[in-house]
Structures are given as C-alpha cells and as structure tokens.
Amino acid sequence: MTVVGVGEEEAAALRRHFGLSGFRRGQAEVIASVLAGRNTVVVMPTGAGKSLCFQLPALLLQGITVVVSPLIALMKDQVEQLEARGIPATFINSTLTELERTERMQRLREGAYRLVYVAPERFRSAAFLEALKGLGVALFAVDEAHCISQWGHDFRPDYAQLGQVRKMLRPARTVALTATATPEVREDVVRSLLLKDPAVFVAGFDRPNLFLEVCPVSGDDDKRAAVAARVAQGGSGLVYCATRKAAESMHSALRLRGHEPVLYHAGMEEADRRRAQERFMSSKEAVAIATNAFGMGIDKADIRFVIHAHIPRAVEAYYQEIGRAGRDGAAAEAVLLFNHADVYTQERMIEGNHPSEAVVADVWNALVAAGDYERGIQPLADAVGASEFEVSAALRILEREGLLERRDPSAGKWSLRLREAPPPAQSSRTGRALLEVVREMAGGGSTVSARLPVLADRAGLTPDAARRALAALEKARLLEVRRPFAGRSLRPLRRVPFQVLDLSLERVRAQEQRALLLLKRMTDYAYARRCRRSFILRYFGETEVEASCRGCDVCQGRRTRTPASLPKRAEPTSVYKAGLAGPEGQFSERAALELRRFRRELSRDLEVPPFILFNDKTLRALATALPASREAFLAVKGTGPTQWERFGPKVVEICLGARLAAT
C-alpha cells in the first residue's frame, strides 16, 4: 500500500497546536491516510501517540470530529489538555446535567467545537444521533477499538453497535485505534465497524528497553517482599493488583516498611483519586499501588518499573499496562509475580462477570417485586444470595437486552423517626423549626417519610440548611435519620416473571469461554520456556521475530529474587521443574489448572456439580501422578472404569501436556 506523506501544512499545524517539531514513528502515515479520506485502522503500542492521529486531522478538516472513548475520566483529561492548547473541544457524557448537555449540543450546532468526545452509551439516544447527523461528521474516531471485538480483552456491548452508528452518521472517514489487537481482533474491528478495504497500520510492538520477567512466588508475603525490594531501589513505578482489597493490603504493607506509595482504585472518592494521580505525576520517585482503573491516559515518561502482583486477564491487557514503563527510552522493567492461586482468582472473577441463568432470574424477579429499586447493588446481592460481581453483570445483561433502565441519581425520601427525648435548652432556631414540621407531619405518630425539598419548604429553610438541621437533630438524639439512596435507581421495563422473558444467555456463555481462553493464553506466557519477547511479538501477529533476545528472564536470567524463587537444593534447578509443572510423582499446578477448567466445563455440559465428576482430592492426585495410560489413570484413588470411559482420555491428554511443558 502506497501512502502519501504529510505536507508542510500538517507539519506547521503540528508545531502551532502541539508544540512538536516532528512525528513519531507511524504517525505521519496514519494522518496522511485519514486526511486522504480513507477509513483507517491503527494498532500502536501504549505511548506511541495514537491520539494525535485523530486530533491533528480534526484541526485540518472542515466539520466535526466525533471521538468515541470508553472512559469518562480519560475523555475529560484529553479535553482539558486540548483546551489548554487553545483547541476547542468538549465531551458529552453522563456526568453532565441535562441543562449542561443541552447547552453543549447547542454550541456544537453553532460550530463552537472541533472535537466532541462521547461514550458509546450516548448513541442509545436517537435524538443525539439525529443531532449529530444534521451537523455532518468529518471524522469518526473510535478510541480503544478492541472493545468492539468479543475476542478483545475488554469487550463492551455498546461498542459492538458502532457499525450501525456509522451507517446512520455517514462520516466522511473513520479511524479506529487501539494499543493491543491480535489479528483476529483486528478482523473483528473491521467487520463490526462495516469498514470496506481500510488502510491498516500496525506499528512495531517491540520495546527493547523493557526487561520482561516472570517471578514465581508462593504467596502474598513473597509478593510484598519482592515489591518492597524493587521500590527500595528507587525510581517511579506502578504496582498493579487484581482487586481493591489486594491493592489496599499491598499499600499498607509497603507503608509499614517505611515507603510512601500512593493508592488508586475505583472505590475511592474522586477527589482522592485525583490527588493520588497528581502526586504520582509530579514526583520522579512516586510509586502507585493500583487496580487496572489506573493508567488510562497517564503519560509519565520516567516510569522505571511496572509490577503485576497478580496475573492479568489477558496478554493484551498486560502489554498495554507494562507499556507505561520506559516511555523515555531508558531501561525499565516489567515483572509478573506469578502464583497459580491468582489464576483461580481470575477464573472466579470471569465466572462472576458471566452469571448463571439462576442468578439473572433471581435479580430480575427481585427487581419486578420492588418496582423502582433504590437501595444499591450490595443490598440486592444480599437479597438474592449472589456476589456483587454477579449481580452487577446480571444488571448489565438485563440493560443490554432492553429490559431494564437505570434512572438518574435518586432524590429519594428521608426516613425520620421521632425519639422520646426532651429538646435541648439551647437548640437552634432551624432545628426547632424542622422538628416542629416533623411532628406535624407525623400526625401523632412517630415516623415520617419525606423528600428533603418538602421538609425544607415547610420549615422555611433552604435544602442545605434543612440537611444541616437534620444532622444536628440526629446528633442530639431527637431523631433517628435514615438517608435516601443517592445512586441510580433501577426500573424493570416489563412486570412479568423471568420465565416469560424467554431470555437467551448463549452469548454470555460464549463470552465467558472467550475470556477463559484469553486467560489461558496469559497463563501460557507465564509458563513460557522460550523467549518472552518473541512470545508477545508473535501473539500480536509479527512474523519476523528473533528466537532469543537480550531483554527477558528466559534468555538472560531472572533479576528479581524472592524466597520462592531461590533454589531449594544446592544444585541448579529450574523453578519450573521445582514446582510449577513437574514430572510424574511431583504435583503439577499446570495440570491442576487445566483439570479444573475441564471439570468445570464438563459439569456445565452435564448439568451436575463438579464434585460428582471427581473431587478436589482426586484432582490433586491426578495432577501429581500425571497418568499417561488407562492403567495409570485407574491406579489413581477416586477413579474407576466408568470415569475412564467418560473422560479418561481427555485427562490423559491434559497430563501429557503438563509433562511436555516440564521438559
């Protein structure tokens, strides 16, 4: 494919708007393709400058550029950066009030903006689509395009509808961008966006300055020791944990060792997250302990190490996260602290995000019984006896199927109960006025349920003054106060039992199997006995790859040392042979992992509990014996001829694979 290079006009715009003297590798060709009016697919590693590939054309084209972005925080940051450069941009998402959205749409019609960032969910609004269609879209940019593909590590159903959105908007050109996409994901992106013969640019994924390492650990103590040792060496770094609880635990452990890392996860208040991000960005020695909620849009060039305390859910996610290290070109490290128990944790999280039909049914029936549900996810999870993960996933499924709507944050009723206590001698005027209103509304009873504006109006107070008065009356033990639910209420759009819905969950099951396969590929990376750099490059479709490198632990030896990674005997022994996937007679965690996965899938197909097939004790015995024949299989306690006939050959296949991996 021949690509015409950018000209002086583009170079001048680059200097004028972005203060840059030249393009990074691959940017000029992409920008030229977009400006030429060709649909374009861009795969560039994190930090390679994807955003410029649509931001610069947006300033040179006549018309609006619509940027689809999956994260509210990311689009807000990018808009702020553009505004700081004097570039007219805005975003329209759920954080705005109805009045703010209306005002921004009006300014959009008046031509006040060159770029508008939107979340994919915004296109559910037919009115919004019609408004954009009337403006004429010069460029439709889809950021994080891997979210379109069900083979992507972060599939989002609303992204899958963007092909139909393009069909309605008829943009002059489309560019889809992602940092991580395998060949199968790229094909999915092209197909889902309905792109005909797009130009496809895949920038080099090799990061020679990154040292790739997998360090086996036996548990949390080893992880903390390894992280603390690396933090003590100095330099800015990121430590990723799988859950909020794990991040908080790691953060506390490092503080006890005298370090001062910042903590970041989605459960923190927005102001606290903002302070943590600012502190991390402003210090050359700052270390962040975070979940994967941290990092999108972070452009800190001097990050010296990225450590994963738990195995990520996919190679794509892992490579995107480690790509935040060493953007200045200097040496940096990417370390995965690997423990098989973390694989099981990820599997449970995948299962929780793809709930069973029974959980979806229980959630639906609970919502139908409640009408408008205004209590939050955790009480709903308690009510149906499921995890918060499962209930959140069930709600997403019901919403995607058009059976449920999430209403604006509730301004619900306050529940107040009068207590038998004399009013204090020095009670405030506002407190006395509000207490009198509550007694009047109770009508001789003891309880009142009312919205705050009603209480405030009757007492002649502002809502803020009424809220303060309620707090004072509660503190004085004159009232028992139960505050209203402040989140988004849930409303079922049909009032029928679940069985009547005839809802198919086949797509959910297919997504679950894909997620488990992506996790298996990530596990294969952890087990790799050959060059890790070669593994990653081949994974992303690069064919001309050296068999070995100077930048991974397999080729050059490990740098990170923990108690679990030290040899148990005097003679040199591979840690993989010492426990990760051993020969016959030595427990193989790899075999155990595959046997558990096989047992789970079989139990679903046969609709029987997993322990009916073989219990955990038998599974462990099989993972130790690694039977290679019928006789060896039957020699394991807990097996029998019937089990051999039903699934013995598959068990042998799994065990043989574990043997081969250990050699």
Stockholm file with secondary structure:
# STOCKHOLM 1.0

chainA/1-663         MTVVGVGEEEAAALRRHFGLSGFRRGQAEVIASVLAGRNTVVVMPTGAGKSLCFQLPALLLQGITVVVSPLIALMKDQVEQLEARGIPATFINSTLTELERTERMQRLREGAYRLVYVAPERFRSAAFLEALKGLGVALFAVDEAHCISQWGHDFRPDYAQLGQVRKMLRPARTVALTATATPEVREDVVRSLLLKDPAVFVAGFDRPNLFLEVCPVSGDDDKRAAVAARVAQGGSGLVYCATRKAAESMHSALRLRGHEPVLYHAGMEEADRRRAQERFMSSKEAVAIATNAFGMGIDKADIRFVIHAHIPRAVEAYYQEIGRAGRDGAAAEAVLLFNHADVYTQERMIEGNHPSEAVVADVWNALVAAGDYERGIQPLADAVGASEFEVSAALRILEREGLLERRDPSAGKWSLRLREAPPPAQSSRTGRALLEVVREMAGGGSTVSARLPVLADRAGLTPDAARRALAALEKARLLEVRRPFAGRSLRPLRRVPFQVLDLSLERVRAQEQRALLLLKRMTDYAYARRCRRSFILRYFGETEVEASCRGCDVCQGRRTRTPASLPKRAEPTSVYKAGLAGPEGQFSERAALELRRFRRELSRDLEVPPFILFNDKTLRALATALPASREAFLAVKGTGPTQWERFGPKVVEICLGARLAAT
#=GR chainA/1-663 SS CCCCCCCHHHHHHHHHHHCCSSCCTTHHHHHHHHHTTCCEEEECCTTSCCTHHHHHHHHHSSSEEEEECSCHHHHHHHHHHHHHTTCCEEEESTTSCHHHHHHHHHHHHTTCCSEEEECGGGGGCHHHHHHHHHHCEEEEEESSGGGGCTTSTTCCGGGGGHHHHHHHHCCSCEEEEESCCCHHHHHHHHHHTTCSSCEEEECCCCCTTEEEEEEECSSHHHHHHHHHHHHHTCSEEEEECSSHHHHHHHHHHHHHTTCCCEEECTTSCHHHHHHHHHHHHHCTTCEEEECTTSCTTCCCTTEEEEEESSCCSCHHHHHHHHTTSCTTSSCEEEEEEECHHHHHHHHHHHHHTSCCHHHHHHHHHHHHHHSSBCSCHHHHHHHHTCCHHHHHHHHHHHHHTTSEEEEEECCCEEEEEECSCCCCTTCCHHHHHHHHHHHHHHTTSSEEEEEHHHHHHHHTCCHHHHHHHHHHHHHTTSEEEECCCCSEEEEESCCSCHHHHCCCCHHHHHHHHHHHHHHHHHHHHHHCCSCHHHHHHHHTTCCCCCSCCSSBHHHHCCCCCCGGGSCSSSSCCCTIIIIISCCTTSCCHHHHHHHHHHHHHHHHHHTSCHHHHCCHHHHHHHHHHCCCSHHHHHTSTTCCHHHHHHHHHHHHHHHHHHHHHHC
#=GC SS_cons         CCCCCCCHHHHHHHHHHHCCSSCCTTHHHHHHHHHTTCCEEEECCTTSCCTHHHHHHHHHSSSEEEEECSCHHHHHHHHHHHHHTTCCEEEESTTSCHHHHHHHHHHHHTTCCSEEEECGGGGGCHHHHHHHHHHCEEEEEESSGGGGCTTSTTCCGGGGGHHHHHHHHCCSCEEEEESCCCHHHHHHHHHHTTCSSCEEEECCCCCTTEEEEEEECSSHHHHHHHHHHHHHTCSEEEEECSSHHHHHHHHHHHHHTTCCCEEECTTSCHHHHHHHHHHHHHCTTCEEEECTTSCTTCCCTTEEEEEESSCCSCHHHHHHHHTTSCTTSSCEEEEEEECHHHHHHHHHHHHHTSCCHHHHHHHHHHHHHHSSBCSCHHHHHHHHTCCHHHHHHHHHHHHHTTSEEEEEECCCEEEEEECSCCCCTTCCHHHHHHHHHHHHHHTTSSEEEEEHHHHHHHHTCCHHHHHHHHHHHHHTTSEEEECCCCSEEEEESCCSCHHHHCCCCHHHHHHHHHHHHHHHHHHHHHHCCSCHHHHHHHHTTCCCCCSCCSSBHHHHCCCCCCGGGSCSSSSCCCTIIIIISCCTTSCCHHHHHHHHHHHHHHHHHHTSCHHHHCCHHHHHHHHHHCCCSHHHHHTSTTCCHHHHHHHHHHHHHHHHHHHHHHC
//
